[in-house]
Amino acid sequence: MNKSMTIIEIIFVILLISIITSYVIPKLFTHFEDTTIIKIKSDINLIRDSISYNKNQNILLNKDQIYIKYLDNAPINIANKQLFVGYENEKLLKYPIISTSTNSNEVGKWIKTSQNIYKIFINKTNFIEFAYNNEDGIFDCDYKRDLCLELN
C-alpha cells in the first residue's frame, strides 16, 4: 500500500484552502475598516467632551468667552504635530492626537487643513471634514454626506 497523496487529494486540499481564504480575507479587511471607524468615533467623542468640559470650566470661572477660540495652535498640513491640545492657556486633550499631512493620507489620522477645519481618512480614498465653530462650540461634519452620518 502506497502512503503518498494522490493528485485528487492534493486538488481537494488546495480547493479547500482557497475556499476558506476567499471567505476570511474579505472579512479581515472589513474588520480593519470597522476598527478605524470605531477609533474615529472615539476621537470625535473625546474632542467634543473636551470642548464641553472646557466650556463648563469657563462658565465656572466667569470668563468672557465661553468656548475655546481654537482647538490647537498646530501648523496647517504638517505631520507629527499635536492636535486638539488647546489654545494659549485653554487646555483640551491631556494626551494629544498626532497629525498627518495630505501627502501621506494615512487612514484614521487627523489632518489640520485650516485654523478650524480638520479632515480624517476613513480609508485610502474617502475622507470626512470636521469644522469647529468657536461661537457655539460645535465640532461637526457635513450631515449631507453618508460618511458623516455613519460617524455620528
MARBA-3410 file (N, C-alpha, C, O; in Angstrom, 1 decimal):
152
0.8,-1.2,0.0,0.0,0.0,0.0,0.9,1.3,0.0,1.8,1.4,0.8 ~ 0.6,2.1,-0.9,1.4,3.4,-1.1,0.8,4.5,-0.2,-0.4,4.7,-0.2 ~ 1.7,5.1,0.6,1.2,6.1,1.6,1.3,7.6,1.0,1.2,8.5,1.8 ~ 1.6,7.8,-0.2,1.7,9.1,-0.7,0.3,9.6,-1.1,-0.7,8.8,-1.3 ~ 0.2,10.9,-1.3,-1.1,11.5,-1.7,-1.4,11.4,-3.2,-0.4,11.6,-4.0
-2.6,11.2,-3.5,-2.9,11.2,-4.9,-3.2,12.6,-5.4,-3.4,13.5,-4.6 ~ -3.2,12.8,-6.7,-3.5,14.1,-7.3,-4.9,14.6,-6.9,-5.0,15.8,-6.7 ~ -5.8,13.8,-6.7,-7.2,14.2,-6.3,-7.2,14.7,-4.9,-7.9,15.7,-4.6 ~ -6.4,14.1,-4.0,-6.3,14.6,-2.7,-5.7,15.9,-2.6,-6.1,16.8,-1.8 ~ -4.6,16.1,-3.4,-3.9,17.4,-3.4,-4.9,18.5,-3.9,-4.9,19.6,-3.4
-5.6,18.2,-5.0,-6.5,19.2,-5.6,-7.6,19.5,-4.5,-8.0,20.7,-4.4 ~ -8.1,18.5,-3.8,-9.1,18.7,-2.8,-8.6,19.6,-1.7,-9.3,20.5,-1.2 ~ -7.4,19.4,-1.2,-6.8,20.3,-0.2,-6.6,21.7,-0.7,-6.9,22.6,0.1 ~ -6.1,21.9,-1.9,-5.9,23.2,-2.4,-7.3,23.9,-2.6,-7.4,25.1,-2.3 ~ -8.3,23.2,-3.1,-9.6,23.8,-3.2,-10.2,24.2,-1.8,-10.8,25.2,-1.7
-10.0,23.3,-0.8,-10.5,23.6,0.5,-9.8,24.9,1.1,-10.5,25.7,1.7 ~ -8.5,25.0,0.9,-7.7,26.2,1.4,-8.2,27.4,0.7,-8.3,28.5,1.3 ~ -8.4,27.3,-0.6,-8.8,28.5,-1.4,-10.2,29.0,-1.0,-10.5,30.2,-1.0 ~ -11.1,28.1,-0.7,-12.5,28.4,-0.3,-12.4,29.1,1.1,-13.1,30.1,1.3 ~ -11.6,28.6,2.0,-11.5,29.2,3.3,-10.9,30.6,3.2,-11.4,31.5,3.8
-9.8,30.8,2.4,-9.2,32.1,2.3,-10.1,33.1,1.6,-10.0,34.3,1.9 ~ -10.9,32.6,0.6,-11.8,33.6,-0.1,-12.9,34.1,0.8,-13.4,35.1,0.6 ~ -13.2,33.3,1.9,-14.2,33.8,2.9,-13.5,34.7,3.9,-14.1,35.6,4.4 ~ -12.3,34.3,4.4,-11.7,35.0,5.5,-11.1,36.4,5.1,-11.3,37.3,5.9 ~ -10.5,36.5,4.0,-9.8,37.7,3.6,-10.7,38.9,3.5,-10.4,40.0,4.0
-11.9,38.8,2.8,-12.8,40.0,2.8,-13.3,40.4,4.2,-13.4,41.5,4.5 ~ -13.5,39.4,5.1,-13.9,39.7,6.5,-12.8,40.4,7.2,-13.1,41.3,8.0 ~ -11.6,40.0,6.9,-10.5,40.6,7.6,-10.4,42.1,7.2,-10.2,43.0,8.1 ~ -10.5,42.5,6.0,-10.5,43.9,5.5,-11.6,44.7,6.1,-11.5,45.8,6.4 ~ -12.8,44.1,6.1,-14.0,44.7,6.7,-13.7,45.0,8.2,-14.1,46.0,8.7
-13.1,44.1,8.9,-12.8,44.2,10.3,-11.8,45.4,10.5,-12.0,46.2,11.4 ~ -10.8,45.6,9.6,-9.9,46.7,9.7,-10.6,48.0,9.6,-10.4,49.0,10.3 ~ -11.5,48.1,8.6,-12.3,49.4,8.4,-13.2,49.6,9.5,-13.4,50.8,9.9 ~ -13.9,48.6,10.1,-14.7,48.8,11.2,-13.9,49.3,12.4,-14.4,50.2,13.2 ~ -12.7,48.8,12.6,-11.9,49.2,13.7,-11.5,50.7,13.5,-11.5,51.4,14.5
-11.2,51.1,12.3,-10.9,52.5,12.0,-12.1,53.4,12.3,-11.9,54.5,12.9 ~ -13.3,53.0,12.0,-14.4,53.8,12.2,-14.7,53.9,13.7,-15.0,55.0,14.2 ~ -14.5,52.9,14.5,-14.7,52.9,15.9,-13.6,53.9,16.5,-14.0,54.6,17.4 ~ -12.4,53.8,16.1,-11.3,54.7,16.6,-11.7,56.2,16.3,-11.5,57.0,17.1 ~ -12.2,56.4,15.1,-12.6,57.8,14.7,-13.7,58.3,15.5,-13.7,59.4,16.0
-14.7,57.5,15.7,-15.9,57.8,16.6,-15.4,58.2,18.0,-15.8,59.1,18.6 ~ -14.4,57.4,18.5,-13.9,57.6,19.8,-13.1,59.0,19.9,-13.3,59.7,20.8 ~ -12.3,59.3,18.8,-11.7,60.5,18.8,-12.7,61.7,18.8,-12.5,62.7,19.5 ~ -13.7,61.6,18.0,-14.7,62.7,17.9,-15.4,62.9,19.2,-15.5,64.0,19.7 ~ -15.8,61.8,19.9,-16.4,62.0,21.2,-15.4,62.6,22.2,-15.9,63.4,23.1
-14.2,62.2,22.2,-13.2,62.7,23.1,-13.0,64.2,22.9,-12.9,65.0,23.8 ~ -12.9,64.6,21.6,-12.8,66.1,21.3,-14.0,66.8,21.8,-13.9,67.9,22.4 ~ -15.2,66.3,21.5,-16.4,67.0,21.9,-16.5,67.1,23.4,-17.0,68.1,23.9 ~ -16.2,66.0,24.1,-16.3,66.1,25.5,-15.3,67.1,26.1,-15.6,67.8,27.1 ~ -14.1,67.2,25.5,-13.1,68.1,26.0,-13.6,69.6,25.8,-13.4,70.4,26.6
-14.2,69.8,24.6,-14.8,71.2,24.4,-15.9,71.5,25.4,-15.9,72.6,25.9 ~ -16.7,70.5,25.7,-17.8,70.7,26.7,-17.2,71.0,28.1,-17.7,71.8,28.8 ~ -16.2,70.2,28.4,-15.6,70.4,29.7,-14.9,71.7,29.8,-15.1,72.4,30.9 ~ -14.2,72.1,28.8,-13.6,73.5,28.7,-14.7,74.6,28.9,-14.4,75.6,29.6 ~ -15.8,74.4,28.2,-16.9,75.4,28.3,-17.4,75.5,29.7,-17.6,76.6,30.3
-17.6,74.3,30.4,-18.1,74.3,31.8,-17.1,75.0,32.7,-17.5,75.8,33.6 ~ -15.8,74.8,32.5,-14.8,75.5,33.3,-14.8,77.0,33.1,-14.7,77.7,34.0 ~ -15.0,77.4,31.8,-15.0,78.8,31.6,-16.3,79.5,32.2,-16.2,80.6,32.6 ~ -17.4,78.8,32.2,-18.6,79.3,32.9,-18.3,79.4,34.4,-18.7,80.5,35.0 ~ -17.8,78.4,35.0,-17.5,78.5,36.4,-16.5,79.6,36.8,-16.6,80.2,37.8
-15.5,79.8,35.9,-14.5,80.9,36.1,-15.0,82.2,35.7,-14.3,83.2,35.8 ~ -16.2,82.3,35.1,-16.9,83.6,34.7,-16.0,84.3,33.6,-15.9,85.5,33.7 ~ -15.5,83.5,32.7,-14.7,84.1,31.6,-15.7,84.7,30.5,-16.8,84.3,30.4 ~ -15.1,85.7,29.8,-15.9,86.4,28.8,-16.3,85.5,27.6,-17.4,85.4,27.2 ~ -15.3,84.7,27.2,-15.5,83.8,26.0,-15.7,82.4,26.6,-14.8,81.8,27.2
-16.9,81.9,26.4,-17.3,80.6,26.9,-16.5,79.4,26.2,-16.0,78.5,26.8 ~ -16.5,79.5,24.9,-15.9,78.4,24.1,-14.5,78.8,23.7,-14.1,80.0,23.5 ~ -13.6,77.8,23.7,-12.2,78.0,23.3,-12.2,78.5,21.9,-12.9,78.1,21.0 ~ -11.2,79.5,21.6,-11.2,80.1,20.3,-10.7,79.1,19.2,-11.3,79.1,18.2 ~ -9.6,78.4,19.5,-9.1,77.4,18.6,-8.9,76.1,19.3,-8.6,76.1,20.5
-8.9,75.0,18.6,-8.7,73.7,19.3,-7.2,73.4,19.5,-6.9,72.6,20.4 ~ -6.3,74.1,18.8,-4.9,73.9,19.0,-4.2,75.1,18.2,-4.8,75.8,17.5 ~ -2.9,75.1,18.4,-2.1,76.1,17.6,-1.1,75.4,16.7,0.0,75.9,16.3 ~ -1.4,74.2,16.3,-0.6,73.4,15.4,-0.6,74.0,14.0,-1.5,74.6,13.6 ~ 0.6,73.9,13.3,0.6,74.4,11.9,-0.3,73.6,11.0,-0.6,72.4,11.3
-0.7,74.2,9.9,-1.6,73.5,8.9,-0.9,72.6,8.0,0.2,72.9,7.5 ~ -1.5,71.4,7.9,-1.0,70.3,7.0,0.5,69.9,7.2,1.2,69.7,6.3 ~ 0.8,69.8,8.5,2.2,69.3,8.8,2.0,68.0,9.7,1.2,68.0,10.6 ~ 2.8,67.0,9.3,2.7,65.7,10.0,3.4,65.8,11.4,4.3,66.6,11.6 ~ 3.0,64.9,12.3,3.6,64.7,13.6,3.5,65.9,14.5,4.4,66.2,15.3
2.4,66.7,14.4,2.1,67.8,15.3,1.0,67.4,16.3,0.2,66.5,16.0 ~ 0.9,68.0,17.4,-0.1,67.7,18.4,-1.4,68.5,18.1,-1.4,69.7,18.1 ~ -2.4,67.8,17.9,-3.7,68.4,17.6,-4.6,68.3,18.8,-4.5,67.4,19.7 ~ -5.6,69.2,18.9,-6.6,69.2,19.9,-6.1,69.4,21.4,-6.7,68.8,22.3 ~ -5.0,70.1,21.6,-4.4,70.2,22.9,-4.9,71.5,23.6,-4.6,71.7,24.7
-5.5,72.4,22.8,-6.0,73.7,23.4,-5.2,74.8,22.8,-4.3,74.6,22.0 ~ -5.6,76.0,23.2,-5.0,77.2,22.6,-4.7,78.2,23.7,-5.5,78.4,24.6 ~ -3.5,78.7,23.7,-3.0,79.6,24.7,-3.1,78.9,26.1,-2.5,77.8,26.3 ~ -3.8,79.5,27.0,-4.0,78.9,28.4,-5.1,77.9,28.5,-5.4,77.4,29.6 ~ -5.9,77.8,27.5,-7.1,76.9,27.5,-6.6,75.5,27.1,-6.1,75.3,26.0
-6.8,74.5,27.9,-6.4,73.1,27.7,-7.5,72.3,27.2,-8.7,72.5,27.7 ~ -7.3,71.4,26.3,-8.3,70.4,25.8,-7.8,69.0,26.2,-8.0,68.6,27.3 ~ -7.3,68.3,25.2,-6.9,66.9,25.4,-5.6,66.8,26.2,-4.6,67.5,26.0 ~ -5.6,66.0,27.2,-4.4,65.7,28.0,-3.4,65.0,27.2,-2.2,65.3,27.2 ~ -3.8,64.0,26.4,-3.0,63.3,25.5,-3.3,63.6,24.1,-4.4,63.2,23.6
-2.5,64.4,23.4,-2.9,64.9,22.1,-3.0,63.8,21.0,-2.5,62.7,21.1 ~ -3.7,64.1,19.9,-3.8,63.3,18.8,-2.7,63.8,17.8,-2.6,65.0,17.5 ~ -1.9,62.9,17.3,-0.8,63.3,16.4,-1.3,63.4,15.0,-2.0,62.5,14.5 ~ -0.9,64.5,14.3,-1.4,64.8,13.0,-0.6,64.0,11.9,0.4,63.5,12.1 ~ -1.2,64.1,10.7,-0.5,63.6,9.5,-0.7,64.7,8.5,-1.3,65.8,8.8
-0.2,64.5,7.3,-0.4,65.5,6.2,-1.1,65.0,5.0,-1.3,63.8,4.9 ~ -1.6,65.8,4.1,-2.3,65.4,3.0,-1.5,64.6,2.0,-2.0,63.8,1.2 ~ -0.2,64.7,2.1,0.7,63.9,1.2,0.7,62.4,1.5,0.8,61.6,0.6 ~ 0.5,62.1,2.8,0.5,60.7,3.2,-0.9,60.0,3.2,-1.0,58.8,3.1 ~ -1.9,60.8,3.5,-3.3,60.2,3.5,-3.4,59.0,4.4,-4.0,58.0,4.0
-2.9,59.1,5.6,-2.9,57.9,6.5,-4.3,57.7,7.0,-5.0,58.6,7.5 ~ -4.8,56.5,6.9,-6.1,56.1,7.4,-6.2,56.2,8.9,-5.4,55.7,9.6 ~ -7.3,56.9,9.3,-7.5,57.0,10.8,-6.7,58.1,11.5,-6.8,58.2,12.7 ~ -6.0,59.0,10.7,-5.3,60.0,11.3,-5.8,61.4,10.9,-6.3,61.5,9.8 ~ -5.7,62.4,11.8,-6.3,63.7,11.5,-5.3,64.6,10.8,-4.1,64.5,11.0
-5.8,65.4,9.9,-5.0,66.4,9.2,-5.7,67.8,9.5,-6.9,67.9,9.3 ~ -4.9,68.7,9.9,-5.4,70.1,10.1,-5.3,70.8,8.7,-4.2,71.0,8.2 ~ -6.4,71.2,8.2,-6.4,71.8,6.8,-6.6,73.3,6.9,-6.3,74.0,5.9 ~ -7.1,73.9,8.0,-7.1,75.3,8.2,-7.2,75.6,9.7,-7.2,74.6,10.5 ~ -7.4,76.8,10.1,-7.4,77.1,11.5,-8.4,76.3,12.3,-8.1,75.9,13.4
-9.6,76.1,11.8,-10.7,75.4,12.5,-11.2,74.2,11.7,-12.3,73.8,12.0 ~ -10.6,73.7,10.7,-11.1,72.6,9.9,-10.0,71.5,9.9,-8.8,71.7,9.7 ~ -10.6,70.3,10.1,-9.7,69.1,10.2,-10.4,68.0,9.3,-11.6,68.0,9.1 ~ -9.6,67.2,8.7,-10.1,66.0,8.0,-9.4,64.8,8.4,-8.3,64.8,8.9 ~ -10.2,63.7,8.2,-9.7,62.4,8.6,-10.0,61.4,7.5,-11.2,61.4,7.0
-9.1,60.5,7.1,-9.4,59.5,6.1,-10.0,58.2,6.7,-9.4,57.7,7.7 ~ -11.1,57.8,6.2,-11.8,56.6,6.6,-11.1,55.4,6.0,-10.9,54.4,6.6 ~ -10.7,55.6,4.7,-9.9,54.6,4.0,-9.0,55.4,3.1,-9.0,56.6,3.2 ~ -8.3,54.7,2.2,-7.4,55.4,1.3,-8.0,56.4,0.4,-7.3,57.3,-0.1 ~ -9.3,56.3,0.1,-9.9,57.2,-0.9,-11.0,58.1,-0.3,-11.2,59.2,-0.8
-11.6,57.8,0.9,-12.7,58.5,1.4,-12.2,59.3,2.7,-11.6,58.7,3.6 ~ -12.5,60.5,2.8,-12.2,61.3,4.0,-13.5,62.1,4.4,-14.4,62.2,3.6 ~ -13.5,62.6,5.6,-14.6,63.5,6.1,-13.9,64.7,6.7,-12.9,64.5,7.5 ~ -14.5,65.8,6.5,-14.0,67.1,7.1,-14.9,67.5,8.3,-16.1,67.4,8.3 ~ -14.2,67.9,9.3,-14.9,68.4,10.5,-14.5,69.9,10.7,-13.3,70.2,10.5
-15.4,70.7,11.1,-15.2,72.1,11.4,-15.5,72.4,12.8,-16.5,71.9,13.3 ~ -14.8,73.3,13.4,-15.0,73.7,14.8,-15.6,75.2,14.7,-14.9,76.0,14.1 ~ -16.7,75.4,15.3,-17.3,76.7,15.3,-17.1,77.2,16.8,-17.8,76.7,17.7 ~ -16.3,78.2,16.9,-16.0,78.7,18.3,-17.1,79.6,18.9,-17.0,80.0,20.0 ~ -18.1,79.9,18.1,-19.2,80.7,18.7,-20.2,79.9,19.4,-20.8,80.3,20.4
-20.4,78.6,19.0,-21.3,77.7,19.7,-20.7,76.4,20.1,-21.4,75.5,20.6 ~ -19.4,76.3,20.0,-18.6,75.2,20.5,-18.9,73.8,19.8,-18.8,72.8,20.4 ~ -19.3,73.9,18.5,-19.7,72.7,17.8,-18.5,72.2,16.9,-18.0,73.0,16.2 ~ -18.2,71.0,17.1,-17.2,70.3,16.3,-17.9,69.2,15.5,-18.3,68.2,16.0 ~ -18.2,69.5,14.2,-19.1,68.6,13.4,-18.7,68.6,12.0,-17.9,69.4,11.5
-19.3,67.6,11.2,-19.1,67.4,9.8,-20.4,67.8,9.1,-21.4,68.1,9.7 ~ -20.3,67.6,7.8,-21.5,67.9,6.9,-22.4,66.7,6.9,-22.1,65.7,6.4 ~ -23.6,66.9,7.5,-24.5,65.8,7.6,-25.1,65.3,6.3,-25.9,64.3,6.3 ~ -24.9,66.0,5.2,-25.4,65.6,3.9,-24.6,64.4,3.4,-25.0,63.8,2.5 ~ -23.4,64.2,3.9,-22.6,63.1,3.5,-22.8,61.9,4.3,-23.0,62.0,5.5
-22.9,60.7,3.6,-23.2,59.5,4.3,-22.1,59.1,5.4,-22.4,58.6,6.4 ~ -20.9,59.4,5.0,-19.8,59.1,6.0,-20.0,59.9,7.3,-19.7,59.4,8.4 ~ -20.5,61.1,7.2,-20.7,61.9,8.4,-21.8,61.3,9.2,-21.7,61.2,10.5 ~ -22.8,60.8,8.6,-23.9,60.2,9.3,-23.5,58.9,10.0,-23.9,58.6,11.1 ~ -22.6,58.2,9.4,-22.0,57.0,9.9,-21.2,57.2,11.2,-21.1,56.4,12.1
-20.5,58.4,11.2,-19.6,58.7,12.3,-20.3,59.3,13.5,-19.7,59.4,14.6 ~ -21.5,59.8,13.3,-22.2,60.5,14.4,-23.3,59.6,15.0,-24.0,60.0,16.0
END
